[in-house]
Amino acid sequence: MIPVSFEFFPPNTPAGAERLRSVRAELDSHRPEFYSVTYGAGGATQEKTQATVLEIAAAGQTVVPHLSCVGASREGIRTLLEDWRARAIRRIVALRGDLPSGMVQGGDFRFASDLVGFIREATGDAFHIEVAAYPEVHPQARNAQADLDAFVTKMNAGANSAITQFFYNADAYFAFVDAVRARGIDAPIVPGVMPIQAYFKVARFAEVCGAEVPRWVARRMEGYGDDTASVRAFGLDLVSTMCDRLLAGGAPSIHFYTLNQADLCHEVIRRIQPSS
Ligand SMILES: Cc1cc2nc3c(=O)[nH]c(=O)nc-3n(C[C@H](O)[C@H](O)[C@H](O)COP(=O)(O)OP(=O)(O)OC[C@H]3O[C@@H](n4cnc5c(N)ncnc54)[C@H](O)[C@@H]3O)c2cc1C
């Protein structure tokens, strides 16, 4: 089986939580390495993340909470880490996170590397720490070189592995991995892949997080307009072909940004599964 992991966001309503349970039941058949749960900047989202994390853990599955440090205090983070440790949660995704627009950064941490260093200082080797990677360069980075330097600093602060921002250009991933390896870092870098459900949504996400939708893909998708069947078919071909290339080129596994939906992930995995 191809190694995979799946990312969820914490649902906002009881109906969303129920839907997520059935999504998880469907995705279980792929025996994921883990399910990760995103973590927003506001306090309310933190509680929702925790509720989703605890539910997945209670089901006996490996759950990986995301932890963003923007605006957070060292004591707040320490308390959360202790809680997770007591619940036998052993892997986390450590992030800086983003402040809602207009807010000014406060808190005890500036960059994700500060958080990674703090987690190691406070908990030793208790956690496997994942961090974020940006094959197409983080949108706030001064330039690609500075972003690579920041990534190397973050790994050297004690991260074990990385998951990338989504992309639709496998060459960007390979070039990034080569650049990281050239800096002496051997840690796994897992491509984050977002299947395309609704093109306008993906285009909006891409704009915000600095991912590129190649022009030819954008033009084809725009041309399909409301023809959701064609968007789905073209998106599935595009993403499955890219995953095949990534795995053939040495990607250790695929991390799916599920957007709390199972069907497209299911179909991509079915297509990329080696025939036995
Ligand atoms: C796999 C994945 C999961 C994510 N999950 C979440 C989530 O759950 N919740 C959420 O809010 N967001 C999430 N994000 C988005 C992420 O929080 C944003 O992209 C955020 O803007 C950067 O977070 P980071 O951890 O990559 O930050 P950092 O690694 O700190 O980098 C942020 C910026 O600062 C620069 N930088 C870093 N260190 C230095 C330094 N020492 N000097 C100068 N510049 C520096 C970097 O080049 C980059 O431009 C996720 C992203 C990915 C890829």
Ligand as a Chemical Component Dictionary entry (heavy atoms), coordinates in Angstrom:
data_LIG
# 
_chem_comp.id                   LIG 
_chem_comp.type                 NON-POLYMER 
_chem_comp.pdbx_formal_charge   0 
_chem_comp.three_letter_code    LIG 
# 
loop_
_chem_comp_atom.comp_id 
_chem_comp_atom.atom_id 
_chem_comp_atom.alt_atom_id 
_chem_comp_atom.type_symbol 
_chem_comp_atom.charge 
_chem_comp_atom.model_Cartn_x 
_chem_comp_atom.model_Cartn_y 
_chem_comp_atom.model_Cartn_z 
_chem_comp_atom.pdbx_ordinal 
LIG C1  C1  C 0 1.616  21.278 6.194  1  
LIG C2  C2  C 0 1.051  22.619 6.599  2  
LIG C3  C3  C 0 0.107  22.673 7.625  3  
LIG C4  C4  C 0 -0.401 23.903 8.048  4  
LIG N1  N1  N 0 -1.331 23.915 9.071  5  
LIG C5  C5  C 0 -1.766 25.086 9.560  6  
LIG C6  C6  C 0 -2.640 25.141 10.692 7  
LIG O1  O1  O 0 -3.055 24.104 11.213 8  
LIG N2  N2  N 0 -3.007 26.347 11.169 9  
LIG C7  C7  C 0 -2.547 27.521 10.622 10 
LIG O2  O2  O 0 -2.897 28.587 11.117 11 
LIG N3  N3  N 0 -1.751 27.503 9.532  12 
LIG C8  C8  C 0 -1.333 26.317 8.988  13 
LIG N4  N4  N 0 -0.482 26.304 7.919  14 
LIG C9  C9  C 0 -0.091 27.568 7.298  15 
LIG C10 C10 C 0 1.103  28.236 8.016  16 
LIG O3  O3  O 0 0.782  28.517 9.361  17 
LIG C11 C11 C 0 1.434  29.517 7.259  18 
LIG O4  O4  O 0 1.963  29.226 6.007  19 
LIG C12 C12 C 0 2.306  30.509 8.024  20 
LIG O5  O5  O 0 2.305  31.739 7.303  21 
LIG C13 C13 C 0 3.759  30.083 8.155  22 
LIG O6  O6  O 0 3.914  29.095 9.063  23 
LIG P1  P1  P 0 5.333  28.339 9.174  24 
LIG O7  O7  O 0 5.211  27.405 10.295 25 
LIG O8  O8  O 0 5.729  27.802 7.864  26 
LIG O9  O9  O 0 6.266  29.574 9.581  27 
LIG P2  P2  P 0 7.816  29.843 9.565  28 
LIG O10 O10 O 0 8.600  28.625 9.274  29 
LIG O11 O11 O 0 8.115  30.578 10.824 30 
LIG O12 O12 O 0 7.990  30.817 8.314  31 
LIG C14 C14 C 0 7.158  31.961 8.183  32 
LIG C15 C15 C 0 7.874  33.026 7.349  33 
LIG O13 O13 O 0 8.944  33.574 8.103  34 
LIG C16 C16 C 0 10.181 33.417 7.407  35 
LIG N5  N5  N 0 11.178 33.086 8.438  36 
LIG C17 C17 C 0 11.226 32.000 9.211  37 
LIG N6  N6  N 0 12.265 32.065 10.061 38 
LIG C18 C18 C 0 12.881 33.247 9.828  39 
LIG C19 C19 C 0 14.001 33.927 10.385 40 
LIG N7  N7  N 0 14.709 33.372 11.390 41 
LIG N8  N8  N 0 14.339 35.135 9.891  42 
LIG C20 C20 C 0 13.618 35.711 8.874  43 
LIG N9  N9  N 0 12.546 35.115 8.311  44 
LIG C21 C21 C 0 12.183 33.916 8.782  45 
LIG C22 C22 C 0 9.958  32.281 6.409  46 
LIG O14 O14 O 0 10.810 32.392 5.291  47 
LIG C23 C23 C 0 8.504  32.485 6.055  48 
LIG O15 O15 O 0 8.373  33.506 5.088  49 
LIG C24 C24 C 0 0.035  25.097 7.435  50 
LIG C25 C25 C 0 0.952  25.038 6.375  51 
LIG C26 C26 C 0 1.456  23.816 5.954  52 
LIG C27 C27 C 0 2.428  23.762 4.820  53 
# 
loop_
_chem_comp_bond.comp_id 
_chem_comp_bond.atom_id_1 
_chem_comp_bond.atom_id_2 
_chem_comp_bond.value_order 
_chem_comp_bond.pdbx_ordinal 
LIG C1  C2  SING 1  
LIG C2  C3  SING 2  
LIG C2  C26 DOUB 3  
LIG C3  C4  DOUB 4  
LIG C4  N1  SING 5  
LIG C4  C24 SING 6  
LIG N1  C5  DOUB 7  
LIG C5  C6  SING 8  
LIG C5  C8  SING 9  
LIG C6  O1  DOUB 10 
LIG C6  N2  SING 11 
LIG N2  C7  SING 12 
LIG C7  O2  DOUB 13 
LIG C7  N3  SING 14 
LIG N3  C8  DOUB 15 
LIG C8  N4  SING 16 
LIG N4  C9  SING 17 
LIG N4  C24 SING 18 
LIG C9  C10 SING 19 
LIG C10 O3  SING 20 
LIG C10 C11 SING 21 
LIG C11 O4  SING 22 
LIG C11 C12 SING 23 
LIG C12 O5  SING 24 
LIG C12 C13 SING 25 
LIG C13 O6  SING 26 
LIG O6  P1  SING 27 
LIG P1  O7  DOUB 28 
LIG P1  O8  SING 29 
LIG P1  O9  SING 30 
LIG O9  P2  SING 31 
LIG P2  O10 DOUB 32 
LIG P2  O11 SING 33 
LIG P2  O12 SING 34 
LIG O12 C14 SING 35 
LIG C14 C15 SING 36 
LIG C15 O13 SING 37 
LIG C15 C23 SING 38 
LIG O13 C16 SING 39 
LIG C16 N5  SING 40 
LIG C16 C22 SING 41 
LIG N5  C17 SING 42 
LIG N5  C21 SING 43 
LIG C17 N6  DOUB 44 
LIG N6  C18 SING 45 
LIG C18 C19 SING 46 
LIG C18 C21 DOUB 47 
LIG C19 N7  SING 48 
LIG C19 N8  DOUB 49 
LIG N8  C20 SING 50 
LIG C20 N9  DOUB 51 
LIG N9  C21 SING 52 
LIG C22 O14 SING 53 
LIG C22 C23 SING 54 
LIG C23 O15 SING 55 
LIG C24 C25 DOUB 56 
LIG C25 C26 SING 57 
LIG C26 C27 SING 58 
# 
